[in-house]
């Protein structure tokens, strides 16, 4: 059974008003009326237009059709309604258009029980289908991603009620986040998506990890970057300084003669994993805001001793 896109048949959008739908129907009905049109497929087009209007002009039937339209057609264009589907609006009364006396499509009859006898009711289907996969995101602090944690996740699954209508149902799940998750990485939880249809398997839940900005660390893949201030004398003479890592404080040797921007690597101190990342320490030489008289005298003496040094030599100034 082929799926019928009634909006496409009438050439209107999903948000079309009743007036727009009526106007489109009248225009197309005149165009394809068998007594007027000379097109070879006029009769079939006329039936399609009338059928589409029968559904979209009625608020109840249109609402039901919109729900089924979300369910959609298969890849080959065929369609079967969900198990237990039965039209609440039915099609057993009068008030029909010129299409009444003509046979409706199998799609129409299956959904609304109309066409042949009007009111034939729904034929029970035994379609078996896998539930849809659900995608969600979870935001983690860097410390949570580093050590691993448990997070309460809320998301929505789609299922069919006992009347065959597709409904959205909220679902809550406690998720264990393994240590070392990085930005954009996915966790797959089998069977935690939307329920299957007709005994089919449930879909899966795919969780994408997002990392919240950190006040000190920048994340690049599994590597962590941090800028560490050092005093001028530490940079000039070399020193052992304490630097933070996500896993705790460590000692770092600053080589003599280090400049601002120099990068030092702490192997394996990045995000854990099969191939753990590193922590990159970027040195930043910081001057004291104020100097004592003795310190200023020392700087003046240093300037005399190193007067041959021109830090702007590459600028040719």
Backbone as CSV, one residue per row, in Angstrom:
resi,resn,N_x,N_y,N_z,CA_x,CA_y,CA_z,C_x,C_y,C_z
1,UNK,0.855,-1.192,0.000,0.000,0.000,0.000,0.889,1.240,0.000
2,UNK,0.672,2.135,-0.952,1.471,3.348,-1.074,0.980,4.426,-0.126
3,UNK,1.941,5.184,0.403,1.606,6.308,1.267,1.114,7.492,0.440
4,UNK,0.084,8.169,0.916,-0.475,9.324,0.225,-0.118,10.598,0.991
5,UNK,0.583,11.510,0.330,0.887,12.809,0.928,-0.180,13.792,0.455
6,UNK,-1.213,13.967,1.266,-2.348,14.783,0.851,-1.981,16.260,0.705
7,UNK,-1.035,16.722,1.479,-0.613,18.110,1.341,0.046,18.338,-0.017
8,UNK,0.872,17.371,-0.431,1.521,17.483,-1.730,0.510,17.391,-2.860
9,UNK,-0.505,16.549,-2.692,-1.541,16.403,-3.723,-2.229,17.741,-3.986
10,UNK,-2.530,18.474,-2.905,-3.209,19.760,-3.055,-2.226,20.910,-3.268
11,UNK,-0.936,20.627,-3.093,0.050,21.681,-3.299,0.033,22.738,-2.214
12,UNK,-0.250,22.337,-0.958,-0.288,23.278,0.157,0.704,22.821,1.225
13,UNK,1.032,23.715,2.144,1.960,23.382,3.219,1.223,22.709,4.367
14,UNK,1.980,22.135,5.279,1.400,21.465,6.444,0.642,22.450,7.340
15,UNK,1.011,23.723,7.265,0.384,24.741,8.113,-0.735,25.495,7.384
16,UNK,-1.157,24.983,6.232,-2.179,25.665,5.439,-3.486,25.825,6.226
17,UNK,-4.137,26.963,6.059,-5.419,27.225,6.719,-6.542,26.492,5.979
18,UNK,-7.703,26.297,6.631,-8.843,25.669,5.940,-9.225,26.409,4.663
19,UNK,-9.108,27.733,4.677,-9.442,28.510,3.487,-8.464,28.212,2.350
20,UNK,-7.185,28.100,2.666,-6.180,27.784,1.649,-6.390,26.388,1.083
21,UNK,-6.752,25.452,1.946,-7.008,24.080,1.492,-8.221,24.039,0.565
22,UNK,-9.276,24.746,0.931,-10.495,24.770,0.111,-10.225,25.416,-1.244
23,UNK,-9.469,26.489,-1.227,-9.147,27.195,-2.466,-8.328,26.309,-3.393
24,UNK,-7.341,25.602,-2.837,-6.507,24.716,-3.642,-7.328,23.573,-4.219
25,UNK,-8.242,23.026,-3.393,-9.088,21.930,-3.884,-9.955,22.369,-5.045
26,UNK,-10.618,23.501,-4.922,-11.504,23.967,-5.982,-10.746,24.209,-7.283
27,UNK,-9.560,24.765,-7.155,-8.754,25.045,-8.349,-8.365,23.757,-9.055
28,UNK,-7.904,22.763,-8.272,-7.457,21.508,-8.870,-8.625,20.649,-9.335
29,UNK,-9.750,20.713,-8.610,-10.921,19.944,-9.028,-11.424,20.416,-10.387
30,UNK,-11.392,21.712,-10.620,-11.796,22.244,-11.927,-10.793,21.827,-13.010
31,UNK,-9.513,21.854,-12.626,-8.474,21.546,-13.601,-8.540,20.100,-14.067
32,UNK,-8.823,19.160,-13.128,-8.765,17.743,-13.473,-10.137,17.083,-13.600
33,UNK,-11.197,17.856,-13.598,-12.520,17.249,-13.750,-12.571,16.525,-15.092
34,UNK,-12.982,15.241,-15.084,-12.984,14.446,-16.321,-13.801,15.050,-17.451
35,UNK,-14.821,15.837,-17.110,-15.654,16.431,-18.156,-14.990,17.647,-18.795
36,UNK,-13.921,18.124,-18.179,-13.269,19.341,-18.660,-11.851,19.074,-19.134
37,UNK,-11.083,18.338,-18.326,-9.671,18.145,-18.606,-9.445,17.172,-19.758
38,UNK,-8.412,17.445,-20.505,-8.033,16.575,-21.608,-6.748,15.811,-21.285
39,UNK,-6.256,15.953,-20.062,-5.041,15.248,-19.668,-5.322,13.767,-19.500
40,UNK,-4.341,12.937,-19.827,-4.541,11.486,-19.826,-4.795,10.914,-18.432
41,UNK,-4.202,11.552,-17.402,-4.369,11.049,-16.028,-5.357,11.892,-15.230
42,UNK,-6.242,12.609,-15.923,-7.163,13.523,-15.237,-8.050,12.790,-14.244
43,UNK,-8.549,11.621,-14.605,-9.464,10.896,-13.719,-8.782,10.508,-12.409
44,UNK,-7.548,9.974,-12.520,-6.809,9.580,-11.314,-6.449,10.796,-10.470
45,UNK,-6.031,11.885,-11.119,-5.685,13.091,-10.381,-6.911,13.678,-9.692
46,UNK,-8.051,13.615,-10.368,-9.290,14.132,-9.791,-9.673,13.357,-8.527
47,UNK,-9.492,12.027,-8.587,-9.785,11.198,-7.408,-8.842,11.538,-6.253
48,UNK,-7.539,11.713,-6.572,-6.563,12.041,-5.525,-6.877,13.377,-4.859
49,UNK,-7.253,14.354,-5.681,-7.571,15.674,-5.144,-8.790,15.605,-4.234
50,UNK,-9.833,14.896,-4.669,-11.022,14.762,-3.840,-10.753,14.032,-2.538
51,UNK,-9.942,12.983,-2.622,-9.593,12.213,-1.429,-8.817,13.067,-0.432
52,UNK,-7.838,13.832,-0.949,-7.049,14.698,-0.082,-7.930,15.726,0.617
53,UNK,-8.861,16.280,-0.110,-9.736,17.293,0.479,-10.655,16.696,1.535
54,UNK,-11.138,15.464,1.318,-12.001,14.810,2.300,-11.311,14.697,3.655
55,UNK,-10.006,14.507,3.619,-9.253,14.348,4.871,-8.879,15.696,5.477
56,UNK,-8.308,16.575,4.662,-7.746,17.812,5.198,-8.790,18.860,5.546
57,UNK,-10.000,18.740,5.016,-11.027,19.724,5.358,-11.623,19.457,6.734
58,UNK,-11.461,18.220,7.240,-12.050,17.817,8.518,-10.980,17.893,9.606
59,UNK,-11.171,18.728,10.637,-10.131,18.897,11.673,-9.715,17.590,12.344
60,UNK,-10.687,16.705,12.629,-10.357,15.451,13.299,-9.531,14.542,12.401
61,UNK,-9.986,14.400,11.170,-9.265,13.519,10.250,-7.893,14.094,9.916
62,UNK,-7.826,15.395,9.796,-6.540,16.022,9.513,-5.560,15.785,10.659
63,UNK,-6.058,15.896,11.887,-5.198,15.654,13.055,-4.701,14.212,13.079
64,UNK,-5.596,13.271,12.768,-5.192,11.867,12.730,-4.170,11.629,11.626
65,UNK,-4.435,12.211,10.472,-3.512,12.049,9.345,-2.138,12.641,9.667
66,UNK,-2.110,13.792,10.344,-0.841,14.413,10.705,-0.019,13.509,11.619
67,UNK,-0.716,12.806,12.530,-0.001,11.872,13.407,0.609,10.726,12.607
68,UNK,-0.178,10.176,11.677,0.320,9.077,10.858,1.423,9.542,9.917
69,UNK,1.336,10.778,9.499,2.344,11.328,8.583,3.711,11.404,9.267
70,UNK,3.701,11.654,10.586,4.949,11.644,11.341,5.572,10.245,11.321
71,UNK,4.701,9.240,11.343,5.143,7.856,11.311,5.822,7.567,9.976
72,UNK,5.261,8.130,8.903,5.903,8.127,7.595,5.838,6.829,6.838
73,UNK,6.399,6.890,5.643,6.421,5.740,4.755,7.745,5.005,4.883
74,UNK,7.762,3.771,4.388,9.002,3.021,4.331,9.884,3.575,3.216
75,UNK,11.101,3.044,3.138,12.027,3.528,2.126,11.508,3.301,0.714
76,UNK,10.749,2.216,0.524,10.227,1.927,-0.812,8.924,2.669,-1.105
77,UNK,8.500,3.545,-0.190,7.292,4.336,-0.394,6.031,3.686,0.109
78,UNK,6.115,2.431,0.560,4.922,1.739,1.061,4.611,2.183,2.478
79,UNK,3.409,1.854,2.920,2.960,2.310,4.245,2.045,1.272,4.869
80,UNK,2.220,1.071,6.170,1.287,0.282,6.957,1.032,1.024,8.254
81,UNK,-0.209,1.169,8.654,-0.491,1.871,9.913,0.032,1.079,11.095
82,UNK,0.267,1.730,12.216,0.782,1.044,13.398,-0.228,0.041,13.942
83,UNK,0.260,-0.977,14.657,-0.652,-1.977,15.211,-1.715,-1.344,16.110
84,UNK,-2.942,-1.779,15.935,-4.033,-1.290,16.776,-4.636,0.009,16.326
85,UNK,-4.154,0.556,15.197,-4.691,1.834,14.747,-6.162,1.724,14.389
86,UNK,-6.931,2.666,14.860,-8.337,2.766,14.473,-8.730,4.223,14.488
87,UNK,-9.317,4.674,13.412,-9.706,6.066,13.310,-10.784,6.390,14.332
88,UNK,-10.540,7.456,15.077,-11.552,7.894,16.049,-12.669,8.657,15.359
89,UNK,-12.364,9.259,14.203,-13.368,10.065,13.510,-14.279,9.228,12.632
90,UNK,-13.738,8.100,12.124,-14.554,7.253,11.263,-14.886,7.950,9.966
91,UNK,-15.721,7.297,9.151,-16.139,7.918,7.897,-17.519,7.395,7.529
92,UNK,-18.440,7.509,8.456,-19.732,6.893,8.233,-20.862,7.845,7.964
93,UNK,-20.600,9.131,7.768,-21.682,10.083,7.599,-21.720,10.683,6.228
94,UNK,-22.574,11.687,6.043,-22.687,12.330,4.745,-21.833,13.565,4.676
95,UNK,-22.186,14.409,3.694,-21.473,15.665,3.569,-20.227,15.562,2.748
96,UNK,-20.168,14.600,1.823,-18.955,14.407,1.057,-18.972,15.234,-0.213
97,UNK,-17.817,15.288,-0.877,-17.671,16.043,-2.126,-17.981,15.146,-3.305
98,UNK,-17.625,15.621,-4.500,-17.850,14.841,-5.714,-17.103,13.529,-5.711
99,UNK,-16.137,13.386,-4.818,-15.348,12.151,-4.786,-16.090,11.019,-4.106
100,UNK,-17.270,11.294,-3.499,-17.975,10.264,-2.735,-18.252,9.033,-3.568
101,UNK,-18.765,9.259,-4.729,-19.224,8.140,-5.535,-18.074,7.375,-6.163
102,UNK,-16.877,7.871,-5.996,-15.733,7.235,-6.609,-14.967,6.440,-5.555
103,UNK,-14.260,5.486,-5.961,-13.531,4.616,-5.039,-12.307,5.329,-4.494
104,UNK,-12.164,5.327,-3.184,-10.988,5.899,-2.561,-9.824,4.917,-2.646
105,UNK,-8.618,5.424,-2.363,-7.416,4.582,-2.422,-7.376,3.593,-1.264
106,UNK,-6.527,2.573,-1.409,-6.340,1.608,-0.322,-5.804,2.303,0.924
107,UNK,-4.944,3.286,0.724,-4.405,4.044,1.857,-5.518,4.693,2.651
108,UNK,-6.450,5.342,1.959,-7.566,6.011,2.618,-8.424,5.005,3.382
109,UNK,-8.753,3.898,2.725,-9.601,2.888,3.362,-8.942,2.293,4.595
110,UNK,-7.620,2.068,4.495,-6.915,1.462,5.624,-6.924,2.379,6.843
111,UNK,-6.829,3.674,6.593,-6.738,4.631,7.689,-8.097,4.988,8.262
112,UNK,-9.057,5.280,7.380,-10.342,5.793,7.837,-11.513,4.832,7.629
113,UNK,-11.247,3.676,7.046,-12.324,2.711,6.852,-13.384,3.208,5.894
114,UNK,-12.998,4.026,4.919,-13.996,4.612,4.021,-13.972,3.994,2.661
115,UNK,-14.479,4.713,1.637,-14.419,4.269,0.255,-15.434,3.214,-0.045
116,UNK,-15.092,1.964,0.110,-15.986,0.876,-0.225,-16.956,0.638,0.916
117,UNK,-18.043,1.311,0.892,-19.060,1.098,1.916,-18.995,2.104,3.028
118,UNK,-17.956,2.934,3.116,-17.809,3.952,4.160,-18.041,3.388,5.562
119,UNK,-16.954,3.121,6.244,-17.088,2.668,7.632,-16.703,1.230,7.787
120,UNK,-15.828,0.719,6.914,-15.427,-0.671,6.997,-14.548,-0.959,8.187
121,UNK,-14.001,0.095,8.793,-13.183,-0.101,9.986,-11.764,-0.506,9.638
122,UNK,-10.907,-0.562,10.644,-9.485,-0.834,10.468,-9.230,-2.333,10.456
123,UNK,-8.396,-2.779,9.508,-7.991,-4.172,9.452,-6.718,-4.325,10.274
124,UNK,-6.746,-5.156,11.280,-5.633,-5.297,12.218,-4.343,-5.679,11.487
125,UNK,-3.288,-4.963,11.768,-2.006,-5.234,11.154,-1.097,-5.956,12.145
126,UNK,-0.183,-6.714,11.611,0.777,-7.430,12.461,2.199,-7.025,12.090
127,UNK,2.356,-5.776,11.687,3.676,-5.277,11.300,4.623,-5.309,12.484
128,UNK,5.828,-5.777,12.238,6.865,-5.826,13.269,7.980,-4.888,12.854
129,UNK,8.301,-3.946,13.732,9.284,-2.938,13.363,10.121,-2.558,14.576
130,UNK,11.397,-2.253,14.325,12.306,-1.818,15.384,11.959,-0.394,15.802
131,UNK,12.041,-0.112,17.082,11.780,1.227,17.599,12.842,2.211,17.120
132,UNK,12.485,3.485,17.080,13.427,4.489,16.592,14.519,4.759,17.622
133,UNK,15.714,5.079,17.114,16.812,5.488,17.994,16.559,6.909,18.492
134,UNK,17.042,7.189,19.684,16.874,8.511,20.285,18.259,9.110,20.531
135,UNK,18.403,10.386,20.232,19.665,11.090,20.440,19.488,12.147,21.537
136,UNK,20.427,12.170,22.451,20.373,13.136,23.558,21.786,13.645,23.821
137,UNK,21.878,14.725,24.586,23.171,15.295,24.950,23.286,15.385,26.462
138,UNK,24.513,15.248,26.940,24.759,15.398,28.370,25.954,16.333,28.540
139,UNK,25.785,17.344,29.391,26.840,18.322,29.652,27.628,17.884,30.888
140,UNK,28.948,17.869,30.761,29.808,17.438,31.855,30.814,18.528,32.211
141,UNK,31.111,18.630,33.495,32.272,19.402,33.899,33.521,18.579,33.554
142,UNK,34.630,19.255,33.363,35.854,18.558,32.995,36.219,17.505,34.029
143,UNK,36.018,17.827,35.287,36.334,16.866,36.355,35.466,15.616,36.252
144,UNK,34.182,15.777,35.853,33.294,14.624,35.678,33.754,13.755,34.518
145,UNK,34.170,14.403,33.433,34.650,13.649,32.273,35.958,12.914,32.606
146,UNK,36.794,13.533,33.418,38.095,12.947,33.772,37.929,11.721,34.670
147,UNK,37.118,11.862,35.716,36.991,10.798,36.712,35.862,9.810,36.386
148,UNK,34.903,10.214,35.526,33.698,9.404,35.340,32.663,9.773,36.374
149,UNK,31.392,9.558,36.070,30.336,9.961,36.998,29.022,9.291,36.602
150,UNK,27.991,9.568,37.364,26.626,9.157,37.035,25.783,10.403,36.845
151,UNK,24.974,10.422,35.792,24.126,11.562,35.490,22.688,11.097,35.293
152,UNK,21.753,11.909,35.773,20.327,11.655,35.554,19.941,12.322,34.237
153,UNK,19.473,11.528,33.297,19.166,12.033,31.963,17.663,11.960,31.709
154,UNK,17.109,13.037,31.177,15.694,13.084,30.797,15.606,13.290,29.285
155,UNK,14.806,12.445,28.631,14.627,12.554,27.192,13.232,12.046,26.828
156,UNK,12.907,12.085,25.553,11.559,11.729,25.100,11.621,10.577,24.104
157,UNK,10.748,9.591,24.300,10.604,8.503,23.333,9.214,8.581,22.714
158,UNK,9.060,7.989,21.532,7.773,7.975,20.848,7.243,6.546,20.797
159,UNK,5.971,6.416,21.108,5.331,5.109,21.088,3.873,5.266,20.694
160,UNK,3.202,4.147,20.423,1.801,4.179,20.031,0.924,3.743,21.202
161,UNK,-0.165,4.498,21.429,-1.085,4.127,22.505,-2.017,3.030,22.017
162,UNK,-2.986,2.659,22.861,-3.860,1.541,22.528,-4.818,1.856,21.385
163,UNK,-4.858,3.121,20.963,-5.682,3.495,19.812,-4.837,3.689,18.554
164,UNK,-3.566,3.355,18.665,-2.695,3.442,17.513,-2.170,4.825,17.213
165,UNK,-2.308,5.751,18.143,-1.828,7.112,17.930,-0.412,7.250,18.470
166,UNK,0.426,7.921,17.706,1.790,8.136,18.171,1.813,9.227,19.242
167,UNK,2.424,8.919,20.373,2.503,9.870,21.478,3.950,9.993,21.937
168,UNK,4.260,11.112,22.543,5.585,11.338,23.120,5.520,11.048,24.615
169,UNK,6.487,10.271,25.086,6.500,9.920,26.507,7.848,10.298,27.108
170,UNK,7.851,11.070,28.194,9.126,11.406,28.844,9.727,10.180,29.528
171,UNK,11.032,10.113,29.504,11.721,8.986,30.133,12.922,9.503,30.906
172,UNK,13.148,8.956,32.080,14.284,9.331,32.922,15.179,8.109,33.105
173,UNK,16.474,8.336,33.043,17.410,7.224,33.129,18.697,7.686,33.802
174,UNK,19.188,6.878,34.730,20.479,7.164,35.352,21.565,6.540,34.478
175,UNK,22.493,7.367,34.013,23.504,6.936,33.055,24.881,6.980,33.699
176,UNK,25.643,5.923,33.533,27.009,5.888,34.039,27.944,6.389,32.942
177,UNK,28.660,7.460,33.231,29.595,8.052,32.279,30.998,7.527,32.596
178,UNK,31.621,6.789,31.686,32.965,6.273,31.975,34.010,7.380,32.000
179,UNK,35.108,7.133,32.688,36.186,8.120,32.783,36.828,8.325,31.415
180,UNK,37.185,9.582,31.134,37.918,9.895,29.919,37.072,10.275,28.726
181,UNK,35.788,10.567,28.923,34.952,10.975,27.795,35.377,12.347,27.308
182,UNK,35.479,12.493,25.979,35.889,13.779,25.409,34.740,14.425,24.648
183,UNK,34.915,15.685,24.296,33.891,16.465,23.595,33.474,15.768,22.298
184,UNK,32.144,15.620,22.115,31.617,15.038,20.890,31.567,13.528,20.873
185,UNK,32.112,12.868,21.879,32.101,11.405,21.922,30.698,10.912,22.271
186,UNK,30.331,9.725,21.761,28.991,9.183,21.953,29.020,7.936,22.845
187,UNK,27.964,7.805,23.607,27.713,6.594,24.387,26.451,5.954,23.828
188,UNK,26.486,4.666,23.533,25.313,3.964,23.009,24.749,3.053,24.074
189,UNK,23.477,3.248,24.401,22.785,2.387,25.359,21.748,1.586,24.598
190,UNK,22.011,0.321,24.417,21.163,-0.551,23.607,19.802,-0.743,24.273
191,UNK,18.731,-0.569,23.473,17.379,-0.836,23.942,16.764,0.260,24.788
192,UNK,17.426,1.414,24.903,16.890,2.500,25.722,16.241,3.594,24.875
193,UNK,16.009,3.325,23.585,15.311,4.270,22.725,13.819,4.044,22.757
194,UNK,13.142,4.367,21.665,11.690,4.206,21.593,11.324,2.727,21.492
195,UNK,10.146,2.332,22.058,9.730,0.924,22.026,9.528,0.419,20.607
196,UNK,9.786,-0.872,20.410,9.537,-1.501,19.124,8.048,-1.665,18.867
197,UNK,7.702,-1.987,17.626,6.310,-2.131,17.208,6.048,-3.585,16.852
198,UNK,4.915,-4.104,17.315,4.532,-5.474,16.982,5.520,-6.504,17.474
199,UNK,6.130,-6.260,18.613,7.112,-7.198,19.148,8.516,-6.972,18.643
200,UNK,8.723,-5.918,17.847,10.056,-5.609,17.355,10.954,-5.098,18.470
201,UNK,12.271,-5.119,18.262,13.206,-4.667,19.292,13.116,-3.156,19.522
202,UNK,13.451,-2.752,20.737,13.468,-1.331,21.053,14.673,-0.658,20.388
203,UNK,14.537,0.638,20.124,15.653,1.399,19.579,16.709,1.656,20.630
204,UNK,17.779,2.271,20.216,18.902,2.560,21.114,18.923,4.039,21.482
205,UNK,19.613,4.342,22.558,19.827,5.719,22.986,21.281,6.088,22.720
206,UNK,21.491,7.176,21.972,22.836,7.676,21.695,23.016,8.999,22.444
207,UNK,24.013,9.030,23.332,24.262,10.206,24.154,25.550,10.873,23.674
208,UNK,25.460,12.145,23.320,26.640,12.908,22.908,27.131,13.741,24.081
209,UNK,28.427,13.693,24.311,29.034,14.388,25.451,29.408,15.813,25.068
210,UNK,29.029,16.746,25.928,29.452,18.138,25.797,30.232,18.518,27.050
211,UNK,31.328,19.225,26.885,32.136,19.652,28.027,31.905,21.133,28.302
212,UNK,31.592,21.437,29.552,31.414,22.829,29.950,32.775,23.529,29.990
213,UNK,32.840,24.811,29.674,34.114,25.539,29.735,34.710,25.489,31.141
214,UNK,36.024,25.401,31.216,36.727,25.341,32.495,37.477,26.655,32.706
215,UNK,37.560,27.144,33.933,38.231,28.435,34.169,39.742,28.414,33.910
216,UNK,40.361,27.231,33.933,41.820,27.169,33.781,42.276,26.310,32.604
217,UNK,41.564,25.231,32.333,42.009,24.289,31.312,41.259,24.494,29.990
218,UNK,41.975,24.293,28.892,41.392,24.223,27.564,41.578,22.801,27.052
219,UNK,40.523,22.245,26.466,40.557,20.855,26.018,40.791,20.809,24.515
220,UNK,41.794,20.028,24.109,42.067,19.780,22.695,42.164,18.277,22.488
221,UNK,41.029,17.672,22.093,40.996,16.214,21.997,41.111,15.619,23.387
222,UNK,42.176,14.860,23.614,42.431,14.328,24.962,43.489,15.134,25.707
223,UNK,44.102,16.086,25.034,45.106,16.916,25.693,44.450,18.077,26.438
224,UNK,45.076,18.475,27.532,44.602,19.600,28.327,45.687,20.672,28.350
225,UNK,45.279,21.901,28.075,46.226,23.018,28.075,45.935,23.940,29.255
226,UNK,47.008,24.400,29.899,46.856,25.356,30.989,48.014,26.348,30.946
227,UNK,47.701,27.609,31.200,48.726,28.647,31.259,49.156,28.830,32.712
228,UNK,50.463,28.734,32.952,50.999,28.818,34.318,51.929,30.032,34.411
229,UNK,51.628,30.986,35.293,52.507,32.152,35.469,53.800,31.760,36.192
230,UNK,54.906,32.371,35.755,56.190,32.193,36.442,56.837,33.562,36.613
231,UNK,57.629,33.721,37.655,58.326,34.984,37.913,59.516,35.113,36.957
232,UNK,59.953,36.333,36.715,61.080,36.533,35.799,62.322,35.752,36.214
233,UNK,62.605,35.701,37.501,63.796,34.993,37.950,63.630,33.476,37.831
234,UNK,62.361,32.981,37.955,62.134,31.550,37.743,62.377,31.190,36.281
235,UNK,61.922,32.071,35.381,62.129,31.831,33.960,63.603,31.948,33.595
236,UNK,64.307,32.892,34.214,65.716,33.124,33.868,66.629,32.057,34.452
237,UNK,66.421,31.707,35.717,67.336,30.805,36.424,66.885,29.352,36.399
238,UNK,65.605,29.131,36.070,65.044,27.790,36.188,64.484,27.585,37.580
239,UNK,63.489,26.737,37.696,62.858,26.516,38.999,61.985,25.272,38.939
240,UNK,61.590,24.800,40.085,60.595,23.728,40.190,59.333,24.352,40.777
241,UNK,58.253,24.319,40.017,57.007,24.968,40.441,55.888,23.923,40.552
242,UNK,54.896,24.265,41.340,53.720,23.397,41.488,52.646,23.838,40.508
243,UNK,52.133,22.874,39.746,51.072,23.192,38.784,49.887,22.255,39.021
244,UNK,48.666,22.746,38.749,47.506,21.882,38.929,47.271,20.979,37.720
245,UNK,46.789,19.792,37.949,46.227,18.927,36.911,44.837,18.526,37.391
246,UNK,44.033,17.979,36.514,42.689,17.563,36.933,42.776,16.453,37.971
247,UNK,43.831,15.655,37.894,43.992,14.559,38.855,44.699,14.947,40.131
248,UNK,45.169,16.188,40.259,45.869,16.628,41.464,47.077,17.479,41.111
249,UNK,47.757,18.014,42.138,48.913,18.884,41.921,50.161,18.059,41.647
250,UNK,51.028,18.607,40.763,52.299,17.942,40.456,53.404,18.994,40.412
251,UNK,54.656,18.517,40.491,55.821,19.383,40.396,56.311,19.420,38.945
252,UNK,56.693,20.603,38.488,57.168,20.785,37.125,58.480,21.570,37.145
253,UNK,59.484,21.086,36.391,60.759,21.791,36.283,60.695,22.780,35.129
254,UNK,60.961,24.037,35.448,61.039,25.088,34.433,62.505,25.245,34.044
255,UNK,62.851,24.979,32.792,64.260,25.082,32.381,64.752,26.534,32.442
256,UNK,66.023,26.740,32.726,66.584,28.108,32.733,66.427,28.755,31.353
257,UNK,66.208,30.060,31.365,66.104,30.806,30.121,64.786,30.607,29.388
258,UNK,63.741,30.259,30.111,62.428,30.047,29.474,61.738,31.375,29.179
259,UNK,61.095,31.452,28.043,60.331,32.634,27.654,58.840,32.388,27.825
260,UNK,58.069,33.473,27.808,56.613,33.344,27.780,56.206,32.594,26.509
261,UNK,55.237,31.711,26.660,54.764,30.934,25.517,55.425,29.581,25.381
262,UNK,56.512,29.356,26.130,57.165,28.053,26.053,56.215,26.982,26.558
263,UNK,56.189,25.837,25.853,55.286,24.750,26.213,56.071,23.586,26.813
264,UNK,55.594,23.127,27.936,56.172,21.968,28.615,55.095,20.892,28.717
265,UNK,55.472,19.651,28.501,54.502,18.559,28.424,54.550,17.675,29.673
266,UNK,53.367,17.438,30.236,53.222,16.467,31.321,52.577,15.223,30.720
267,UNK,53.376,14.210,30.467,52.931,13.019,29.756,51.838,12.277,30.540
268,UNK,50.738,11.970,29.849,49.682,11.150,30.438,48.794,11.856,31.439
269,UNK,48.934,13.187,31.562,48.139,13.925,32.530,46.894,14.564,31.911
270,UNK,46.584,14.187,30.669,45.353,14.669,30.050,44.189,13.750,30.373
271,UNK,43.202,13.697,29.486,42.050,12.831,29.711,42.472,11.368,29.602
272,UNK,42.028,10.525,30.525,42.409,9.109,30.484,41.745,8.389,29.318
273,UNK,42.286,7.241,28.978,41.748,6.441,27.893,42.765,5.390,27.492
274,UNK,42.449,4.665,26.410,43.389,3.658,25.913,44.718,4.311,25.568
275,UNK,44.653,5.507,24.993,45.836,6.322,24.739,45.626,7.662,25.451
276,UNK,46.032,7.758,26.732,45.758,8.967,27.514,46.366,10.214,26.867
277,UNK,45.693,11.332,27.061,46.219,12.592,26.574,47.278,13.148,27.498
278,UNK,47.908,14.226,27.089,48.927,14.892,27.889,48.388,16.232,28.389
279,UNK,49.083,16.769,29.382,48.796,18.133,29.802,49.917,19.038,29.302
280,UNK,49.523,20.074,28.575,50.478,21.025,28.036,50.462,22.264,28.928
281,UNK,51.635,22.584,29.480,51.774,23.761,30.338,52.414,24.883,29.514
282,UNK,51.699,25.979,29.380,52.200,27.137,28.650,52.691,28.161,29.670
283,UNK,53.987,28.485,29.606,54.561,29.420,30.585,54.212,30.864,30.226
284,UNK,53.963,31.638,31.263,53.693,33.070,31.092,54.518,33.830,32.132
285,UNK,55.515,34.572,31.646,56.373,35.341,32.563,55.594,36.558,33.050
286,UNK,55.477,36.692,34.356,54.671,37.753,34.959,55.561,38.613,35.853
287,UNK,55.470,39.912,35.670,56.242,40.847,36.484,55.470,41.201,37.751
288,UNK,56.183,41.439,38.848,55.507,41.953,40.040,54.891,43.327,39.748
289,UNK,53.794,43.611,40.382,53.141,44.910,40.153,53.958,46.056,40.739
290,UNK,54.682,45.807,41.786,55.517,46.836,42.408,56.879,46.247,42.773
291,UNK,57.895,47.107,42.760,59.250,46.674,43.116,59.744,47.481,44.318
292,UNK,60.501,46.832,45.170,61.165,47.550,46.261,62.344,48.332,45.671
293,UNK,62.884,49.241,46.465,64.034,50.029,46.006,65.213,49.113,45.689
294,UNK,65.431,48.087,46.545,66.545,47.154,46.333,66.345,46.358,45.035
295,UNK,65.078,45.925,44.787,64.809,45.148,43.567,65.028,46.000,42.321
296,UNK,64.619,47.269,42.389,64.814,48.165,41.246,66.304,48.357,40.964
297,UNK,67.079,48.446,42.021,68.530,48.604,41.856,69.131,47.378,41.178
298,UNK,68.613,46.209,41.538,69.098,44.975,40.909,68.750,44.935,39.426
299,UNK,67.550,45.414,39.080,67.157,45.454,37.662,68.048,46.425,36.887
300,UNK,68.379,47.536,37.507,69.252,48.513,36.848,70.641,47.917,36.618
301,UNK,71.116,47.172,37.588,72.411,46.519,37.433,72.349,45.456,36.344
302,UNK,71.228,44.727,36.295,71.033,43.705,35.253,71.020,44.345,33.874
303,UNK,70.364,45.504,33.764,70.301,46.205,32.474,71.694,46.596,32.003
304,UNK,72.571,46.986,32.935,73.941,47.351,32.566,74.721,46.118,32.122
305,UNK,74.552,45.010,32.844,75.286,43.797,32.542,74.846,43.182,31.209
306,UNK,73.576,43.342,30.876,73.027,42.730,29.655,72.704,43.781,28.608
307,UNK,73.442,44.857,28.584,73.144,45.958,27.666,73.276,45.555,26.198
308,UNK,74.015,44.491,25.914,74.192,44.030,24.540,72.957,43.290,24.015
309,UNK,72.061,42.904,24.912,70.903,42.099,24.507,69.789,42.986,23.979
310,UNK,69.327,42.697,22.753,68.234,43.449,22.130,67.083,42.473,21.828
311,UNK,66.036,42.463,22.668,64.931,41.530,22.424,64.145,41.828,21.155
312,UNK,64.348,42.998,20.554,63.609,43.405,19.339,64.474,43.343,18.095
313,UNK,65.520,42.562,18.186,66.470,42.482,17.072,65.804,41.956,15.795
314,UNK,64.920,41.010,15.914,64.233,40.443,14.749,63.323,41.435,14.069
315,UNK,62.961,42.500,14.802,62.124,43.543,14.205,62.949,44.601,13.510
316,UNK,64.291,44.428,13.564,65.225,45.363,12.931,65.072,46.777,13.496
317,UNK,64.879,46.842,14.819,64.789,48.151,15.474,65.759,48.201,16.639
